[in-house]
Amino acid sequence: MKTVTLEVCPLEDVKRRFVRAFEGKAQGACISFETPALLFRVLSGKRWELLASMTGAGPMTIREAARRAGRDVKAVHGDVRALLHAGILRKTETGKVEFPFDAVHVDFKLQVA
């Protein structure tokens, strides 16, 4: 099963992980956000539903993603653009979009500043 971790962490942690990956040490699939607010702004409720409908389904057209999510194509198009920009979705060479993972793990801690 191919899992991606969505995490909230400081830029320094991301840089350290990048250096370890560059040294050839496996880091796993990870997408980082600077704050919980940014994570939740990028991954709104409708976008979570869209990801759920695309998880493990392979490449598809935006129209197919909208059909699976039971949503309007125009609205899904906007969400797909935002998720592509955030690096969560990928565009294939044939122009389809995909969420190339079978599972999502979300990791962050909320604590007193």
N, C-alpha and C positions, 0 to 999 in steps of 0.2 A: 504494500500500500504506500503510495506516494503522498506524504503529508507536508503541508507548508505551515510554518509558524508565523503568526502575525504577532509582533511584539512592540512594546513601548520601551524604548531605551535611549540613553544619551548618544550623541554622535560619536563620542570617544569609544563606546562599546562597539559600534558599527565599524569604526576604523580598525579596531583590534581584530575583529572577526575577518575583515577584508585582508589584513596582513597574514593571518593564519591560513586563509584560503589561498592566498598568493604563494605561500610556502608549501602548498600541496596538502594541507590538513583539511579533511572534509568538515564542512560546517553545516550541512543540511540546508534545505530550502527555508529561507527566512525573509520576511518583509518587515522592515522596521518603521516605526512612527515615533516622532519626537515626544508627543504628548498623547494621553488618552483622548483628549478633546479632538485632536487631529484624526486619530483612528476612527472615532465615532462620526466625525464629519464626513470622512471618505466612505465609510461603510455604514451608511444609513440603513434603516430597516428594509427598504425596498431593494437596496443593493445586496444586503445579506440574502434576501429571498432569491434574487437573481443568481448569486453565487451558488446557492443551494441547488437551484435547478440546473446549473451548468457543471457541478462537481462530478467528475468522473465520466462526463458525457462526450468528451472529445470536441474537436473543432466544429463550429456551427455558424450559421449566418445570424445576423442580429434578429432577423424575422423569426428564426427558429428559437432563439433565446427568449424572445418576447412571447411566443406561443407557449413554450414550456413554463414560463413564469406567469402566464395568464395576464399579460400586461400589454399596453399600447406600444407599438413599434417605436414611435417617436420618443416616448419617455425612456424606453430601454436603450435607445441609441445614445441619449445623453448620459445615462448611467454607464454604459459600456465605454464611452469616451473618458469619463472620469476614472474608471477602473483601469483602463489602459494607461492613462497618464500616471496613475499611482503605481504602476508596475504589477498590478494584481492579475489582470487579464493579459493575454498575449494575442498578437495578430499573426496568423499563419501566412505563408507565402501566397496562398490562394485567396487571401483577404478575409478568411473566416476568423472568428474570435474563439479563444479557448481559455478555460481555467484548467491548467494541466495537472491538477491534483485530485486525489481521491478523498482527502480529508483536510480539515483546517483545525489547527490548534491555536488558541489565542492565549497570550501570556503577558500579563502585566500586573503590577502591584500598586495599589492605591494606599498611600500612607501620609501621615502628618508631615508637612513641609519643614 
